[in-house]
Amino acid sequence: EDQVTQSPEALRLQEGESSSLNCSYTVSGLRGLFWYRQDPGKGPEFLFTLYSAGEEKEKERLKATLTKKESFLHITAPKPEDSATYLCAVRDYKLSFGAGTTVTVRA
Amino acid sequence: DAGITQSPRYKITETGRQVTLMCHQTWSHSYMFWYRQDLGHGLRLIYYSAAADITDKGEVPDGYVVSRSKTENFPLTLESATRSQTSVYFCASSVMDRGRETQYFGPGTRLLVL
């Protein structure tokens, strides 16, 4: 059975304090790893899709990387508006989601 | 506005009643999905559809029915609501863009079953 584990569950950061979120997975045949941002009361917002080990994708202060067993979402010099829950999902024939990491950035 | 709309946004119903959650996309994405999101479980796939008139079960399909007569609409019906179906329901669609899959989510329907 596919498993997606995100850590930590919650992360409190000071503005400008860079950090990383982890997504470890076990899947029989990876057909994509996805990162989403979810704000309270809203639907997930697509951030990145990664397909192969070594791949990296960037968007503003966010950078996602992929290895054969895990992915990292690096947040560089975060701002309060980066506060959200970040979800990771992996696809073989279906999309399986992790429970998310809730990031709080204090000014 | 382009995107995915869901209605109603909030719904309170009673055990045993039939409830239909609506989902509409303004694109023509082939794939559409229904998820439920619960504390401690994350997002779980209920049903998905690869095209009009093609649907298939996801991880937690029991108690739900879907249809897709038109590409843009993908309603989800709870045939006889139970308290365990209290949840936030998200509709999504996906598209391949330059070889990369992108999945778009609606704003969600918050359902309370009393």
Chai-1 contact restraints between the chains, C-beta under 6 A:
chainA,res_idxA,chainB,res_idxB,connection_type,confidence,min_distance_angstrom,max_distance_angstrom,comment,restraint_id
A,G32,B,E101,contact,1.0,0.0,6.0,A-B,restraint_1
A,G43,B,F90,contact,1.0,0.0,6.0,A-B,restraint_2
A,G43,B,F105,contact,1.0,0.0,6.0,A-B,restraint_3
A,G43,B,G106,contact,1.0,0.0,6.0,A-B,restraint_4
A,G43,B,P107,contact,1.0,0.0,6.0,A-B,restraint_5
A,G43,B,G108,contact,1.0,0.0,6.0,A-B,restraint_6
A,P44,B,F105,contact,1.0,0.0,6.0,A-B,restraint_7
A,F46,B,T102,contact,1.0,0.0,6.0,A-B,restraint_8
A,F46,B,Q103,contact,1.0,0.0,6.0,A-B,restraint_9
A,T49,B,R100,contact,1.0,0.0,6.0,A-B,restraint_10
A,T49,B,E101,contact,1.0,0.0,6.0,A-B,restraint_11
A,K94,B,L45,contact,1.0,0.0,6.0,A-B,restraint_12
A,F97,B,G42,contact,1.0,0.0,6.0,A-B,restraint_13
A,F97,B,L43,contact,1.0,0.0,6.0,A-B,restraint_14
A,A99,B,G42,contact,1.0,0.0,6.0,A-B,restraint_15
